[in-house]
Amino acid sequence: MSLRSLPSVDAVLGTPEAAALLEHLPRPILTDAVRAVLDRHRQRLRADESADVSTPSAGEVATAAGQWTRTRLDPNLPRVINATGVVLHTNLGRAPLAPRALASLIEAARETSALELDLETGGRGRRDAHVEGLLAQLSGAEAAVVVNNNAAALLLVIDSLATRREVVVSRGELIEIGGAFRLPDVLRRAGAVLREVGTTNRTRIEDYARVLSRRTALLLRAHPSNFRIEGFTEEASRTELVQLARAQGIPFVEDLGSGALVDLSAYGAPREPTPADAIREGADLVTFSGDKLLGGPQSGLIVGRADLVEDLQRNPLKRALRVDKLTLAALRATLSLYCTSTDLAADLPAIGLLARTEETLEDLAVRASRLLGDQLPTDFTVDVVRSESQIGSGAQPTITLPSRAVRVVHGRWDAERVAAYFRGASPAILGRITRGAFLLDLRAVPRVEDLLPHNDEANPS
Ligand SMILES: *Cc1c(COP(=O)(O)O)cnc(C)c1O
């Protein structure tokens, strides 16, 4: 086909297919969509002049433009079924919220609330007050601040307490969390001076003690949540760091990362350090995420000493980093569940998924494989295999949770192509490829039926 043989925009808009679409769509929107579809064809042709593709008819371009607008104007975020085996998958939005948190979020969105109003005095209130009592209950800390995420929490702490002064961190903890978030860069951006101590694998309390001076603002410990240094290792204990910071009269701040509020070993997941542990042992401030193991909405929580929290609240950056009422409402409901629920695995989906037993997963996988075996085109074959799932979001990277998966094999396609077929379904189904085979891991899949791909357009097979 040649560029010239593509139909014109007017020709496409004149087709009966376009007329039908125009009954529901404003003309400028459909016109843009037609241009976009024609552009895509043109680019494909330029990339490969000899492309052995037939010229689309004006009607076909109109239909494709209709599909393009449906995708572009869909009010929902593109839904994805998480069959990767990674429960708290950052790219897929981390923790699914509890039904109770959803109810609070919707009410906060629909109604007005005392977001920043003190109902007793009628004066101005603080939004963080709505979760401060719950966080105090759960962590033992005096006060709390809530910001957009844990990265923002660290930024606010450093900017409030350490500008133009030194922050002491072990070389074994100069972490990159992902994307552009590297601890040394965050410190620099917040105007602090990084003082590295020790070595990658071994840092002792004397290493910290040696660099302390009038310029030292605080000691920072970052939980190495997404990696492990193994073998010949040593690190200063929390108690040693607390004592050293006290003697020097500076705060000890701990970035816990994943923010498990309770001992998750009761639910089959490994034990992570909790904010309550850190506060009990004397940490002055502790930061953690709201949407990792805590199972709430995206947020960054800072708990600790009231005077330090007051410094954070007074920092003008706090205004820029604060959370909105929807987040606050969902967070409050989630924290409230921790105080009242008698069965967290039943009430909090993130913990429920981690707590799924091998027997449950086996049962789900058998049902899923039966369903897929019955319903997929005959080129596919499926069976149930053992699989290893992960917590995700950097929590316990070296620990896997035993799981089950449905292995999907196609007579002619390789695993990549099978993955693309499932990813192209609506909603998209995201599995993973392990040792050359495409797997649908059941660990984080809400319902077995979700694994059946619905493909709008005829798939090439
Ligand atoms: C995940 C993590 C962060 C970043 O938290 P976000 O909520 O994703 O911003 C920071 N520090 C540690 C140790 C983490 O594990």
The ligand as a Gaussian input file, in Angstrom:
#p B3LYP/6-31G(d) Opt

LIG

0 1
 C        9.397000       2.012000      49.540000
 C       10.429000       2.732000      50.335000
 C       10.564000       4.125000      50.237000
 C        9.689000       4.946000      49.333000
 O        8.369000       4.886000      49.752000
 P        7.174000       5.405000      48.797000
 O        5.969000       5.320000      49.667000
 O        7.155000       4.493000      47.634000
 O        7.515000       6.799000      48.418000
 C       11.532000       4.738000      51.001000
 N       12.344000       4.020000      51.818000
 C       12.246000       2.670000      51.938000
 C       13.180000       1.948000      52.864000
 C       11.273000       1.980000      51.201000
 O       11.176000       0.643000      51.309000

